[in-house]
Amino acid sequence: MAIKTRAYSMDGKREMTIDEFKRWLKKFDDDKDGRISRDELANAIRVSNGGWFTRRKSKRLIRSVDANGSGFIDDNEIKNLAEFAEKHLNVRILHW
């Protein structure tokens, strides 16, 4: 379930708004609790990159996004996650 958008920038990055990014994340809420856990996010990262992120590497990177250490990505951490996506997932988030 790769990140799909209609727009690409000149440098080939997929462009999406923060709302589109949040909707994409919700697809990985496997237990439908309305939150994205570290494991669910690790799965999203692996899937969006064709599996080239190892589970161990994705969990380590996610710890840097989960600033409060709760094990879930909440609305206050979305900016961290968007920055992570821009750096590692070939995405550009529009309309900050």
Rosetta blueprint (number, residue, H / E / L):
1 M L
2 A L
3 I L
4 K L
5 T L
6 R L
7 A E
8 Y E
9 S L
10 M L
11 D L
12 G L
13 K L
14 R E
15 E E
16 M E
17 T E
18 I H
19 D H
20 E H
21 F H
22 K H
23 R H
24 W H
25 L H
26 K H
27 K L
28 F L
29 D L
30 D L
31 D L
32 K L
33 D L
34 G L
35 R L
36 I E
37 S E
38 R H
39 D H
40 E H
41 L H
42 A H
43 N H
44 A H
45 I H
46 R H
47 V H
48 S H
49 N L
50 G L
51 G L
52 W L
53 F L
54 T L
55 R H
56 R H
57 K H
58 S H
59 K H
60 R H
61 L H
62 I H
63 R H
64 S H
65 V H
66 D L
67 A L
68 N L
69 G L
70 S L
71 G L
72 F E
73 I E
74 D L
75 D H
76 N H
77 E H
78 I H
79 K H
80 N H
81 L H
82 A H
83 E H
84 F H
85 A H
86 E H
87 K H
88 H H
89 L L
90 N L
91 V E
92 R E
93 I E
94 L E
95 H L
96 W L
